[in-house]
Amino acid sequence: MRPAEGGDGDWDEATLTFRDADRFAPYLARFADDVVVLDPPDLREAVIQHLKSVLAGTGAHPVEEGEAR
């Protein structure tokens, strides 16, 4: 993790390893506006689609802390 380049110091940039964009996207979407996916494009698109489905009421809502899974 490092401070984001060219930023105002409010953001950190992290490189994460994952296997399946469609499975990782809901996890990232739980962070809402506290996360921005820059790359790879398939993960970015999967996060966007997950958020759109939640807004439309057709997707699985992220599990909140303390809720049963």
Secondary structure by P-SEA (a helix, b strand, c coil): ccccccccccbbbbbbbbcccccccccccccccccccccaaaaaaaaaaaaaaaaaccccccccccccc
